[in-house]
Amino acid sequence: MDWTSRPAGPLNGVVRVPGDKSVSHRAMMLGALAEGVSHIHGFLEGEDTRATAAVMQQLGVRIDALANGERVVHGVGLHGLRAAAAALDCGNAGTGMRLLTGLLAGQAFDSTLVGDESLSRRPMRRVTDPLAKMGARIDSQEGLPPLHVHGGQPLRGIRYTLPVASAQVKSALLLAGLYAEGETEVIEPHPTRDYTERMLAAFGWPIEFSPGRAKLSGGHALRATDVRVPADFSSAAFFLVAASIVPGAELRLPAVGLNPRRTGLLQALRLMGADIRVENKGESGGEPVGDLVVRYAPLHGIELPEALVPDMIDEFPALFVAAAVAEGVTVVSGAAELRVKESDRLASMAAGLQALGVRIEERPDGATIHGGPIGGGSIDSHGDHRIAMSFAVAGLVAGGPIRIGDCANVATSFPGFMELANGCGFDLGVVP
């Protein structure tokens, strides 16, 4: 599926983005392992999260879909999962596969995790190597999926310092730690999002955590609870950038998750001069939330503080678009992790922006982006949902239409993106 994004006038209105993908994955898994019945409100109806729900059903968990965004999970307890009759298909969900690898390492039965073509190219040794230190046995294809997780392996807690900050790896180790003897402690070089830690606490598991560190011990139980999933900040990111760069724009995004380990883009845009306010602050499911109100403001280039990088790793494609239209130069460093996402996002964004006439110098761990006019043209999203949506935003202020190739995977994280975008003033369509 190809899209065309055309220049458009001021954006206005209230944009209700879908539920947080990271929270939805974790709520589904912990609800399945809990004792009792959990109700998930605001569950993201995306392909990634539905894949995780389907995997839990294959493992013997009853999940009722009451309505759009509503799930009732009948927990089977920590040791109540059953062996699946077939391979567990994670689709395009890297979060789902990495977290499930940790969860399945502690089961009494074997499991095989598979994914689509994109996921099958994503590195898994960063998860399987530390799990092996805990006693897990996991076979892979030179560190790539499919992964065969051997059951019946006694796990022991370890103290592990992550070589690269990753919330997914940290979460996989903590989930394996539920089944391990002794304490599991994970230390990060930079703090990452703490969704897993917060949700484990909400489900009643004793856990100690602070920025950059988390510790728990095995031998406890998870108690069912109701989870209200906040709106996904990563989905809101595209509209924050869009309203910041289109003259006359003003958008309100209600009840967005504002986990401080997730909102690096908010700080980065403010450093660039963006006009973004937070109103109606509150809490939902243990997560801070608030309404984001964003108005157009002229942006200027910055040297992005490396301390913000781990807190905005999924939002870099949107940031690159903001940098491309800002006055001056934006320098990004310390972001080598972008090369092992759904696509090599540094290479994908650099190639796409260059095709539209933007001057950008790519480096192994980042890029230098020279702000200026964006032209029309054709780019390839490489099947990466965040690349596709970012260039849909770029089309708002381009000199002509932008044709964006291979956009079908947007449904993995943001179902209904085109309808929401066009509802607030985008001119976005599917190429016949």
C-alpha positions as a Python dict, from the first residue, in 0.01 Angstrom:
ca = {
    (1, 'M'): (0, 0, 0),
    (2, 'D'): (139, 341, -103),
    (3, 'W'): (22, 676, 32),
    (4, 'T'): (28, 1030, -102),
    (5, 'S'): (65, 1318, 144),
    (6, 'R'): (-7, 1666, 9),
    (7, 'P'): (52, 2015, 147),
    (8, 'A'): (-236, 2119, 373),
    (9, 'G'): (-365, 2420, 563),
    (10, 'P'): (-387, 2474, 939),
    (11, 'L'): (-452, 2168, 1156),
    (12, 'N'): (-722, 2204, 1419),
    (13, 'G'): (-926, 1991, 1654),
    (14, 'V'): (-906, 1722, 1920),
    (15, 'V'): (-706, 1413, 1825),
    (16, 'R'): (-765, 1101, 2035),
    (17, 'V'): (-475, 870, 1962),
    (18, 'P'): (-497, 496, 2038),
    (19, 'G'): (-383, 325, 2358),
    (20, 'D'): (-17, 283, 2443),
    (21, 'K'): (136, -17, 2267),
    (22, 'S'): (398, -87, 2533),
    (23, 'V'): (141, -81, 2815),
    (24, 'S'): (-102, -297, 2612),
    (25, 'H'): (161, -569, 2555),
    (26, 'R'): (253, -582, 2923),
    (27, 'A'): (-104, -569, 3052),
    (28, 'M'): (-192, -867, 2835),
    (29, 'M'): (106, -1074, 2953),
    (30, 'L'): (78, -994, 3325),
    (31, 'G'): (-299, -1035, 3318),
    (32, 'A'): (-247, -1383, 3173),
    (33, 'L'): (1, -1477, 3450),
    (34, 'A'): (-209, -1328, 3732),
    (35, 'E'): (-448, -1509, 3961),
    (36, 'G'): (-798, -1386, 3884),
    (37, 'V'): (-965, -1182, 3611),
    (38, 'S'): (-816, -857, 3479),
    (39, 'H'): (-1002, -597, 3271),
    (40, 'I'): (-795, -393, 3024),
    (41, 'H'): (-951, -63, 2914),
    (42, 'G'): (-806, 121, 2614),
    (43, 'F'): (-619, -182, 2475),
    (44, 'L'): (-449, -91, 2146),
    (45, 'E'): (-629, -260, 1856),
    (46, 'G'): (-308, -290, 1654),
    (47, 'E'): (-161, -592, 1482),
    (48, 'D'): (134, -608, 1725),
    (49, 'T'): (-75, -616, 2040),
    (50, 'R'): (-332, -850, 1889),
    (51, 'A'): (-45, -1085, 1805),
    (52, 'T'): (57, -1090, 2172),
    (53, 'A'): (-303, -1158, 2275),
    (54, 'A'): (-321, -1444, 2023),
    (55, 'V'): (1, -1592, 2163),
    (56, 'M'): (-140, -1590, 2517),
    (57, 'Q'): (-453, -1762, 2389),
    (58, 'Q'): (-236, -2030, 2224),
    (59, 'L'): (-79, -2080, 2566),
    (60, 'G'): (-419, -2159, 2719),
    (61, 'V'): (-540, -1818, 2843),
    (62, 'R'): (-903, -1720, 2791),
    (63, 'I'): (-932, -1362, 2663),
    (64, 'D'): (-1270, -1201, 2597),
    (65, 'A'): (-1299, -902, 2361),
    (66, 'L'): (-1601, -715, 2496),
    (67, 'A'): (-1571, -417, 2263),
    (68, 'N'): (-1313, -220, 2069),
    (69, 'G'): (-1025, -156, 2311),
    (70, 'E'): (-1176, -369, 2589),
    (71, 'R'): (-1029, -705, 2695),
    (72, 'V'): (-1107, -936, 2985),
    (73, 'V'): (-812, -1165, 3065),
    (74, 'H'): (-880, -1477, 3271),
    (75, 'G'): (-544, -1528, 3442),
    (76, 'V'): (-407, -1879, 3487),
    (77, 'G'): (-144, -1798, 3748),
    (78, 'L'): (233, -1798, 3719),
    (79, 'H'): (253, -2170, 3641),
    (80, 'G'): (-76, -2218, 3457),
    (81, 'L'): (32, -2170, 3094),
    (82, 'R'): (12, -2474, 2865),
    (83, 'A'): (229, -2576, 2570),
    (84, 'A'): (107, -2446, 2236),
    (85, 'A'): (29, -2687, 1953),
    (86, 'A'): (209, -2469, 1696),
    (87, 'A'): (472, -2194, 1672),
    (88, 'L'): (386, -1865, 1843),
    (89, 'D'): (362, -1594, 1578),
    (90, 'C'): (463, -1246, 1702),
    (91, 'G'): (401, -1084, 1362),
    (92, 'N'): (598, -757, 1348),
    (93, 'A'): (614, -710, 1727),
    (94, 'G'): (972, -685, 1850),
    (95, 'T'): (846, -592, 2198),
    (96, 'G'): (619, -895, 2202),
    (97, 'M'): (892, -1138, 2096),
    (98, 'R'): (1160, -1010, 2335),
    (99, 'L'): (931, -1000, 2638),
    (100, 'L'): (781, -1340, 2558),
    (101, 'T'): (1130, -1490, 2534),
    (102, 'G'): (1191, -1399, 2898),
    (103, 'L'): (846, -1513, 3006),
    (104, 'L'): (872, -1848, 2825),
    (105, 'A'): (1224, -1920, 2954),
    (106, 'G'): (1069, -2008, 3291),
    (107, 'Q'): (802, -2248, 3164),
    (108, 'A'): (802, -2627, 3192),
    (109, 'F'): (741, -2674, 2817),
    (110, 'D'): (921, -2588, 2492),
    (111, 'S'): (803, -2299, 2272),
    (112, 'T'): (899, -2159, 1932),
    (113, 'L'): (864, -1788, 1859),
    (114, 'V'): (841, -1672, 1497),
    (115, 'G'): (777, -1338, 1328),
    (116, 'D'): (726, -1174, 992),
    (117, 'E'): (1006, -1097, 746),
    (118, 'S'): (1100, -771, 919),
    (119, 'L'): (1103, -918, 1270),
    (120, 'S'): (1306, -1215, 1146),
    (121, 'R'): (1592, -975, 1071),
    (122, 'R'): (1600, -814, 1416),
    (123, 'P'): (1877, -912, 1661),
    (124, 'M'): (1779, -1125, 1960),
    (125, 'R'): (2117, -1206, 2117),
    (126, 'R'): (2082, -900, 2338),
    (127, 'V'): (1798, -1092, 2507),
    (128, 'T'): (1907, -1454, 2469),
    (129, 'D'): (2265, -1403, 2596),
    (130, 'P'): (2172, -1264, 2940),
    (131, 'L'): (1885, -1513, 2969),
    (132, 'A'): (2142, -1788, 2913),
    (133, 'K'): (2334, -1652, 3214),
    (134, 'M'): (2017, -1716, 3415),
    (135, 'G'): (2009, -2079, 3296),
    (136, 'A'): (1777, -2049, 2997),
    (137, 'R'): (1832, -2256, 2680),
    (138, 'I'): (1730, -2073, 2364),
    (139, 'D'): (1822, -2176, 2009),
    (140, 'S'): (1824, -1921, 1726),
    (141, 'Q'): (1939, -1874, 1369),
    (142, 'E'): (2268, -1693, 1435),
    (143, 'G'): (2097, -1467, 1685),
    (144, 'L'): (1790, -1407, 1467),
    (145, 'P'): (1434, -1547, 1492),
    (146, 'P'): (1284, -1800, 1498),
    (147, 'L'): (1368, -1867, 1863),
    (148, 'H'): (1325, -2210, 2021),
    (149, 'V'): (1289, -2174, 2397),
    (150, 'H'): (1356, -2495, 2589),
    (151, 'G'): (1129, -2555, 2887),
    (152, 'G'): (1211, -2717, 3219),
    (153, 'Q'): (1530, -2517, 3277),
    (154, 'P'): (1586, -2404, 3637),
    (155, 'L'): (1652, -2030, 3633),
    (156, 'R'): (1863, -1842, 3885),
    (157, 'G'): (1862, -1470, 3950),
    (158, 'I'): (2157, -1263, 3830),
    (159, 'R'): (2285, -908, 3858),
    (160, 'Y'): (2319, -786, 3501),
    (161, 'T'): (2444, -456, 3362),
    (162, 'L'): (2301, -387, 3018),
    (163, 'P'): (2570, -297, 2761),
    (164, 'V'): (2308, -90, 2573),
    (165, 'A'): (2006, 69, 2739),
    (166, 'S'): (1694, -123, 2634),
    (167, 'A'): (1358, -140, 2807),
    (168, 'Q'): (1275, -457, 2612),
    (169, 'V'): (1583, -645, 2731),
    (170, 'K'): (1535, -522, 3088),
    (171, 'S'): (1172, -636, 3077),
    (172, 'A'): (1260, -981, 2940),
    (173, 'L'): (1505, -1037, 3227),
    (174, 'L'): (1254, -919, 3488),
    (175, 'L'): (986, -1152, 3347),
    (176, 'A'): (1232, -1443, 3360),
    (177, 'G'): (1316, -1332, 3714),
    (178, 'L'): (958, -1409, 3820),
    (179, 'Y'): (1050, -1776, 3775),
    (180, 'A'): (1410, -1759, 3900),
    (181, 'E'): (1556, -1862, 4232),
    (182, 'G'): (1696, -1562, 4418),
    (183, 'E'): (1719, -1199, 4308),
    (184, 'T'): (1731, -1063, 3955),
    (185, 'E'): (1874, -713, 3926),
    (186, 'V'): (1910, -515, 3604),
    (187, 'I'): (2131, -206, 3582),
    (188, 'E'): (2117, 28, 3280),
    (189, 'P'): (2377, 267, 3139),
    (190, 'H'): (2091, 517, 3091),
    (191, 'P'): (1742, 495, 3243),
    (192, 'T'): (1477, 355, 3007),
    (193, 'R'): (1100, 344, 3029),
    (194, 'D'): (977, 163, 3339),
    (195, 'Y'): (642, 28, 3221),
    (196, 'T'): (721, -328, 3329),
    (197, 'E'): (831, -223, 3676),
    (198, 'R'): (526, -5, 3733),
    (199, 'M'): (289, -273, 3608),
    (200, 'L'): (450, -552, 3811),
    (201, 'A'): (393, -337, 4119),
    (202, 'A'): (32, -273, 4013),
    (203, 'F'): (-21, -650, 3986),
    (204, 'G'): (116, -693, 4339),
    (205, 'W'): (468, -829, 4275),
    (206, 'P'): (729, -692, 4520),
    (207, 'I'): (983, -494, 4314),
    (208, 'E'): (1235, -220, 4384),
    (209, 'F'): (1309, 23, 4104),
    (210, 'S'): (1453, 366, 4040),
    (211, 'P'): (1582, 531, 3722),
    (212, 'G'): (1841, 295, 3572),
    (213, 'R'): (1791, 6, 3815),
    (214, 'A'): (1531, -262, 3892),
    (215, 'K'): (1537, -561, 4130),
    (216, 'L'): (1295, -840, 4216),
    (217, 'S'): (1299, -1195, 4348),
    (218, 'G'): (1107, -1503, 4241),
    (219, 'G'): (852, -1696, 4440),
    (220, 'H'): (564, -1448, 4463),
    (221, 'A'): (228, -1422, 4284),
    (222, 'L'): (59, -1172, 4051),
    (223, 'R'): (-290, -1057, 4149),
    (224, 'A'): (-543, -962, 3882),
    (225, 'T'): (-612, -592, 3846),
    (226, 'D'): (-787, -354, 3609),
    (227, 'V'): (-561, -155, 3376),
    (228, 'R'): (-651, 171, 3203),
    (229, 'V'): (-413, 211, 2911),
    (230, 'P'): (-316, 575, 2847),
    (231, 'A'): (-301, 718, 2495),
    (232, 'D'): (29, 630, 2325),
    (233, 'F'): (288, 909, 2335),
    (234, 'S'): (466, 759, 2032),
    (235, 'S'): (143, 794, 1834),
    (236, 'A'): (88, 1145, 1966),
    (237, 'A'): (441, 1236, 1850),
    (238, 'F'): (340, 1266, 1483),
    (239, 'F'): (68, 1518, 1567),
    (240, 'L'): (298, 1713, 1801),
    (241, 'V'): (543, 1760, 1515),
    (242, 'A'): (269, 1825, 1259),
    (243, 'A'): (107, 2104, 1459),
    (244, 'S'): (448, 2252, 1542),
    (245, 'I'): (543, 2296, 1175),
    (246, 'V'): (214, 2394, 1004),
    (247, 'P'): (141, 2769, 1038),
    (248, 'G'): (-185, 2840, 1221),
    (249, 'A'): (-216, 2488, 1364),
    (250, 'E'): (-352, 2406, 1711),
    (251, 'L'): (-431, 2053, 1832),
    (252, 'R'): (-535, 1900, 2163),
    (253, 'L'): (-440, 1538, 2239),
    (254, 'P'): (-626, 1411, 2549),
    (255, 'A'): (-503, 1169, 2818),
    (256, 'V'): (-160, 1096, 2667),
    (257, 'G'): (81, 881, 2867),
    (258, 'L'): (361, 1100, 3002),
    (259, 'N'): (598, 846, 3152),
    (260, 'P'): (920, 1048, 3202),
    (261, 'R'): (1123, 770, 3041),
    (262, 'R'): (914, 805, 2725),
    (263, 'T'): (876, 1176, 2663),
    (264, 'G'): (1222, 1279, 2542),
    (265, 'L'): (1068, 1413, 2220),
    (266, 'L'): (857, 1657, 2422),
    (267, 'Q'): (1173, 1801, 2576),
    (268, 'A'): (1356, 1800, 2241),
    (269, 'L'): (1077, 1989, 2062),
    (270, 'R'): (1061, 2245, 2342),
    (271, 'L'): (1438, 2297, 2308),
    (272, 'M'): (1370, 2366, 1938),
    (273, 'G'): (1111, 2630, 2029),
    (274, 'A'): (787, 2431, 2013),
    (275, 'D'): (477, 2559, 2193),
    (276, 'I'): (344, 2253, 2379),
    (277, 'R'): (148, 2271, 2708),
    (278, 'V'): (41, 1993, 2942),
    (279, 'E'): (-306, 2031, 3096),
    (280, 'N'): (-532, 1812, 3313),
    (281, 'K'): (-249, 1611, 3463),
    (282, 'G'): (-346, 1287, 3634),
    (283, 'E'): (-266, 919, 3663),
    (284, 'S'): (-399, 615, 3477),
    (285, 'G'): (-300, 257, 3555),
    (286, 'G'): (2, 377, 3752),
    (287, 'E'): (115, 595, 3459),
    (288, 'P'): (119, 977, 3455),
    (289, 'V'): (-112, 1123, 3189),
    (290, 'G'): (-216, 1465, 3064),
    (291, 'D'): (-370, 1654, 2774),
    (292, 'L'): (-112, 1790, 2528),
    (293, 'V'): (-200, 2121, 2361),
    (294, 'V'): (34, 2210, 2073),
    (295, 'R'): (37, 2527, 1861),
    (296, 'Y'): (248, 2622, 1563),
    (297, 'A'): (581, 2782, 1650),
    (298, 'P'): (892, 2847, 1438),
    (299, 'L'): (1150, 2579, 1522),
    (300, 'H'): (1528, 2612, 1528),
    (301, 'G'): (1801, 2348, 1509),
    (302, 'I'): (1967, 2210, 1822),
    (303, 'E'): (2243, 1976, 1926),
    (304, 'L'): (2027, 1706, 2081),
    (305, 'P'): (2142, 1617, 2435),
    (306, 'E'): (2245, 1251, 2435),
    (307, 'A'): (2072, 1208, 2772),
    (308, 'L'): (1738, 1239, 2588),
    (309, 'V'): (1814, 963, 2334),
    (310, 'P'): (1693, 659, 2537),
    (311, 'D'): (1371, 844, 2624),
    (312, 'M'): (1275, 907, 2260),
    (313, 'I'): (1418, 614, 2066),
    (314, 'D'): (1087, 545, 1886),
    (315, 'E'): (1022, 911, 1807),
    (316, 'F'): (1337, 988, 1606),
    (317, 'P'): (1173, 961, 1262),
    (318, 'A'): (927, 1235, 1366),
    (319, 'L'): (1211, 1443, 1513),
    (320, 'F'): (1403, 1420, 1184),
    (321, 'V'): (1106, 1579, 1006),
    (322, 'A'): (1094, 1861, 1262),
    (323, 'A'): (1469, 1912, 1216),
    (324, 'A'): (1434, 1917, 837),
    (325, 'V'): (1202, 2220, 848),
    (326, 'A'): (1367, 2398, 1144),
    (327, 'E'): (1593, 2698, 1091),
    (328, 'G'): (1957, 2598, 1126),
    (329, 'V'): (2128, 2267, 1196),
    (330, 'T'): (2023, 1977, 1421),
    (331, 'V'): (2285, 1727, 1535),
    (332, 'V'): (2187, 1379, 1663),
    (333, 'S'): (2444, 1147, 1824),
    (334, 'G'): (2432, 833, 2038),
    (335, 'A'): (2139, 684, 1848),
    (336, 'A'): (2296, 371, 1691),
    (337, 'E'): (2000, 172, 1831),
    (338, 'L'): (1793, 316, 1543),
    (339, 'R'): (1974, 83, 1302),
    (340, 'V'): (1809, -229, 1448),
    (341, 'K'): (1445, -121, 1452),
    (342, 'E'): (1177, -229, 1200),
    (343, 'S'): (1414, -80, 946),
    (344, 'D'): (1753, 88, 974),
    (345, 'R'): (1582, 413, 1071),
    (346, 'L'): (1891, 629, 1036),
    (347, 'A'): (1946, 508, 680),
    (348, 'S'): (1573, 514, 594),
    (349, 'M'): (1518, 869, 716),
    (350, 'A'): (1841, 996, 560),
    (351, 'A'): (1756, 844, 220),
    (352, 'G'): (1398, 971, 232),
    (353, 'L'): (1489, 1327, 330),
    (354, 'Q'): (1767, 1339, 69),
    (355, 'A'): (1515, 1230, -196),
    (356, 'L'): (1308, 1535, -97),
    (357, 'G'): (1601, 1773, -127),
    (358, 'V'): (1698, 1797, 240),
    (359, 'R'): (2069, 1813, 317),
    (360, 'I'): (2155, 1545, 574),
    (361, 'E'): (2482, 1378, 669),
    (362, 'E'): (2440, 1029, 812),
    (363, 'R'): (2683, 892, 1072),
    (364, 'P'): (2707, 549, 1240),
    (365, 'D'): (2525, 673, 1551),
    (366, 'G'): (2327, 969, 1422),
    (367, 'A'): (2302, 1245, 1165),
    (368, 'T'): (2339, 1616, 1100),
    (369, 'I'): (2023, 1766, 947),
    (370, 'H'): (2029, 2105, 776),
    (371, 'G'): (1690, 2270, 799),
    (372, 'G'): (1527, 2424, 494),
    (373, 'P'): (1248, 2365, 243),
    (374, 'I'): (1122, 2011, 178),
    (375, 'G'): (1038, 1923, -180),
    (376, 'G'): (788, 1676, -319),
    (377, 'G'): (889, 1334, -449),
    (378, 'S'): (880, 964, -375),
    (379, 'I'): (1029, 783, -76),
    (380, 'D'): (1036, 423, 48),
    (381, 'S'): (921, 356, 405),
    (382, 'H'): (1088, 12, 396),
    (383, 'G'): (774, -132, 553),
    (384, 'D'): (841, 69, 872),
    (385, 'H'): (526, 221, 1022),
    (386, 'R'): (707, 511, 1193),
    (387, 'I'): (893, 606, 874),
    (388, 'A'): (563, 608, 681),
    (389, 'M'): (380, 828, 932),
    (390, 'S'): (674, 1068, 962),
    (391, 'F'): (677, 1135, 588),
    (392, 'A'): (299, 1178, 599),
    (393, 'V'): (374, 1467, 837),
    (394, 'A'): (649, 1600, 607),
    (395, 'G'): (396, 1617, 322),
    (396, 'L'): (202, 1886, 509),
    (397, 'V'): (474, 2144, 444),
    (398, 'A'): (641, 2001, 132),
    (399, 'G'): (672, 2185, -198),
    (400, 'G'): (459, 1917, -366),
    (401, 'P'): (301, 1577, -301),
    (402, 'I'): (510, 1306, -133),
    (403, 'R'): (446, 949, -241),
    (404, 'I'): (527, 707, 44),
    (405, 'G'): (589, 345, -50),
    (406, 'D'): (499, 34, 152),
    (407, 'C'): (270, 173, 425),
    (408, 'A'): (64, -135, 517),
    (409, 'N'): (254, -187, 845),
    (410, 'V'): (112, 134, 994),
    (411, 'A'): (-170, -89, 1120),
    (412, 'T'): (80, -262, 1350),
    (413, 'S'): (98, 34, 1585),
    (414, 'F'): (-158, 294, 1480),
    (415, 'P'): (-483, 162, 1333),
    (416, 'G'): (-694, 448, 1200),
    (417, 'F'): (-400, 687, 1155),
    (418, 'M'): (-517, 810, 814),
    (419, 'E'): (-871, 883, 936),
    (420, 'L'): (-748, 1072, 1243),
    (421, 'A'): (-493, 1264, 1038),
    (422, 'N'): (-740, 1369, 770),
    (423, 'G'): (-995, 1456, 1040),
    (424, 'C'): (-770, 1731, 1176),
    (425, 'G'): (-658, 1870, 839),
    (426, 'F'): (-406, 1639, 668),
    (427, 'D'): (-448, 1565, 297),
    (428, 'L'): (-346, 1199, 303),
    (429, 'G'): (-470, 930, 68),
    (430, 'V'): (-402, 581, -60),
    (431, 'V'): (-255, 555, -407),
    (432, 'P'): (-497, 350, -625),
}
